Amino acid sequence: MLKVFKALLALLFPLILTALALVWYLNSYLNKPLPLAESTEVFVLPPGTAYSSMVTLLAERGWISKPYVLKIYGRLHPQAADIKAGEYRFEEGMTVAESLAMMRLGDVVRHQLTLVEGWTLAQLLRYLETQDLLEKQELSQNADLWAQLNITEPMAQEPEGLFFPDTYDYYRGDKVSLILTRAYQRMQRVLADEWEARADNLPYANPYEALIMASIIEKETGVAYERAEIAGVFVRRLQTGMRLQTDPTVIYGLGDSYQGNLRGSHLRDDSNTYNTYRQNGLPPSPIALAGREAIYAALHPADGDAVFFVAKGDGTHYFSATLKEHEAAVKRYQVQKRRADYRSAPPLPEK
């Protein structure tokens, strides 16, 4: 029996040594740092890429010198070969094992983009089209957009203003429609929360009308402390039957025909359904993306007696309770002291 055991040991010993040597070699290889050319390198693993093809891609980048070693490792450890497609960021000093773990866990790079308050839907779509890492789509600017986003019961027929301005994470290859869907859902949540906590006796029939007002406030001022005052003026106008008479709605209604100079003929145009100098009540839809602060202001207008305001030329406004006081303010700020750098609101950040 002892002789048989010794014979078996003599046969198995080289195999055991070989196996131990292989394990040691694999571990040693896996713990080598990737020879990156830069301190940070991006590696994109296309969808459907098999483990063996991934190893080949790493070898082509010069990051591994012996691809057959990793292929053997993948056969010995099938769970390690369960990799996920996406964009990966490899850092200086990262080992082969750490890169494999990253791809197995799907620890892909997250990017960010910001949708800005005051943008129209057209501006929003143009911005998303410039994001090279998103999958491009031809999306509509009218009611057809809802079908493209698979939204069956939208808040309103027209999509203008129904996407919440915020910073959103995304991954390389995500569709533009995914960003829009998330922004729409976020707007639903924010608007519902703010509507639930609204002040009493507001002249809105529903949250959508409050959003329309918020979009006007967003375009009228970028000064935080003025939002509630602007809201107070417009709410009092609605409550007393006055027209809103706000330039941003007229400009929105003019669309591409607006060339930067709002004329008297524009204010007298009855055909412009967004002309709040000629139309009663709120315009048909929001005119821009409204942030939470503007929505809050629309639902919590400041008390007071002001029903007029005029831009002072520095981004702020002068508020008046009477037409006489308002006309004097117009003369002072719009006629006598017209600034060379005059603007009715702070400029939007460029994107």
ChimeraX attribute file (.defattr): number of C-alpha atoms within 10 A of each C-alpha:
attribute: neighborCount
match mode: 1-to-1
recipient: residues
	/A:1	6
	/A:2	7
	/A:3	8
	/A:4	9
	/A:5	10
	/A:6	11
	/A:7	11
	/A:8	11
	/A:9	13
	/A:10	11
	/A:11	11
	/A:12	12
	/A:13	11
	/A:14	11
	/A:15	12
	/A:16	12
	/A:17	11
	/A:18	12
	/A:19	12
	/A:20	12
	/A:21	12
	/A:22	14
	/A:23	13
	/A:24	12
	/A:25	13
	/A:26	15
	/A:27	14
	/A:28	11
	/A:29	17
	/A:30	19
	/A:31	14
	/A:32	15
	/A:33	18
	/A:34	22
	/A:35	17
	/A:36	17
	/A:37	11
	/A:38	10
	/A:39	10
	/A:40	13
	/A:41	12
	/A:42	12
	/A:43	16
	/A:44	15
	/A:45	20
	/A:46	13
	/A:47	9
	/A:48	10
	/A:49	14
	/A:50	16
	/A:51	20
	/A:52	16
	/A:53	13
	/A:54	21
	/A:55	22
	/A:56	18
	/A:57	18
	/A:58	17
	/A:59	15
	/A:60	12
	/A:61	13
	/A:62	14
	/A:63	17
	/A:64	22
	/A:65	13
	/A:66	13
	/A:67	18
	/A:68	14
	/A:69	16
	/A:70	22
	/A:71	18
	/A:72	12
	/A:73	18
	/A:74	17
	/A:75	13
	/A:76	11
	/A:77	11
	/A:78	10
	/A:79	10
	/A:80	17
	/A:81	22
	/A:82	16
	/A:83	20
	/A:84	20
	/A:85	18
	/A:86	18
	/A:87	20
	/A:88	20
	/A:89	16
	/A:90	20
	/A:91	16
	/A:92	15
	/A:93	14
	/A:94	16
	/A:95	18
	/A:96	21
	/A:97	18
	/A:98	17
	/A:99	19
	/A:100	20
	/A:101	16
	/A:102	17
	/A:103	21
	/A:104	16
	/A:105	13
	/A:106	16
	/A:107	16
	/A:108	19
	/A:109	17
	/A:110	13
	/A:111	11
	/A:112	9
	/A:113	15
	/A:114	14
	/A:115	23
	/A:116	21
	/A:117	23
	/A:118	24
	/A:119	22
	/A:120	20
	/A:121	20
	/A:122	12
	/A:123	15
	/A:124	20
	/A:125	20
	/A:126	11
	/A:127	15
	/A:128	22
	/A:129	17
	/A:130	11
	/A:131	13
	/A:132	10
	/A:133	16
	/A:134	19
	/A:135	15
	/A:136	16
	/A:137	13
	/A:138	11
	/A:139	15
	/A:140	15
	/A:141	14
	/A:142	12
	/A:143	14
	/A:144	13
	/A:145	18
	/A:146	20
	/A:147	12
	/A:148	15
	/A:149	16
	/A:150	11
	/A:151	13
	/A:152	9
	/A:153	9
	/A:154	16
	/A:155	14
	/A:156	12
	/A:157	13
	/A:158	17
	/A:159	20
	/A:160	20
	/A:161	26
	/A:162	28
	/A:163	26
	/A:164	24
	/A:165	23
	/A:166	15
	/A:167	12
	/A:168	14
	/A:169	11
	/A:170	18
	/A:171	15
	/A:172	18
	/A:173	14
	/A:174	13
	/A:175	16
	/A:176	21
	/A:177	21
	/A:178	14
	/A:179	19
	/A:180	20
	/A:181	17
	/A:182	14
	/A:183	20
	/A:184	21
	/A:185	16
	/A:186	17
	/A:187	24
	/A:188	18
	/A:189	13
	/A:190	16
	/A:191	21
	/A:192	14
	/A:193	12
	/A:194	20
	/A:195	19
	/A:196	11
	/A:197	11
	/A:198	19
	/A:199	13
	/A:200	8
	/A:201	9
	/A:202	17
	/A:203	16
	/A:204	18
	/A:205	8
	/A:206	10
	/A:207	19
	/A:208	20
	/A:209	18
	/A:210	25
	/A:211	30
	/A:212	26
	/A:213	26
	/A:214	29
	/A:215	28
	/A:216	28
	/A:217	29
	/A:218	30
	/A:219	24
	/A:220	25
	/A:221	22
	/A:222	20
	/A:223	13
	/A:224	12
	/A:225	11
	/A:226	17
	/A:227	24
	/A:228	22
	/A:229	24
	/A:230	26
	/A:231	26
	/A:232	23
	/A:233	23
	/A:234	28
	/A:235	26
	/A:236	20
	/A:237	19
	/A:238	18
	/A:239	13
	/A:240	10
	/A:241	11
	/A:242	16
	/A:243	17
	/A:244	25
	/A:245	19
	/A:246	18
	/A:247	18
	/A:248	21
	/A:249	27
	/A:250	24
	/A:251	22
	/A:252	18
	/A:253	19
	/A:254	17
	/A:255	9
	/A:256	8
	/A:257	9
	/A:258	14
	/A:259	9
	/A:260	7
	/A:261	8
	/A:262	14
	/A:263	9
	/A:264	8
	/A:265	8
	/A:266	19
	/A:267	18
	/A:268	13
	/A:269	15
	/A:270	14
	/A:271	11
	/A:272	20
	/A:273	17
	/A:274	26
	/A:275	28
	/A:276	24
	/A:277	21
	/A:278	18
	/A:279	17
	/A:280	16
	/A:281	18
	/A:282	22
	/A:283	21
	/A:284	12
	/A:285	21
	/A:286	26
	/A:287	29
	/A:288	31
	/A:289	29
	/A:290	30
	/A:291	24
	/A:292	20
	/A:293	16
	/A:294	28
	/A:295	27
	/A:296	25
	/A:297	26
	/A:298	34
	/A:299	29
	/A:300	21
	/A:301	21
	/A:302	18
	/A:303	13
	/A:304	11
	/A:305	13
	/A:306	21
	/A:307	22
	/A:308	22
	/A:309	20
	/A:310	19
	/A:311	20
	/A:312	21
	/A:313	19
	/A:314	13
	/A:315	16
	/A:316	20
	/A:317	22
	/A:318	15
	/A:319	19
	/A:320	19
	/A:321	14
	/A:322	12
	/A:323	12
	/A:324	10
	/A:325	15
	/A:326	19
	/A:327	15
	/A:328	12
	/A:329	22
	/A:330	18
	/A:331	14
	/A:332	14
	/A:333	18
	/A:334	17
	/A:335	10
	/A:336	10
	/A:337	13
	/A:338	14
	/A:339	13
	/A:340	7
	/A:341	7
	/A:342	15
	/A:343	15
	/A:344	17
	/A:345	19
	/A:346	15
	/A:347	10
	/A:348	12
	/A:349	7
	/A:350	5
	/A:351	10
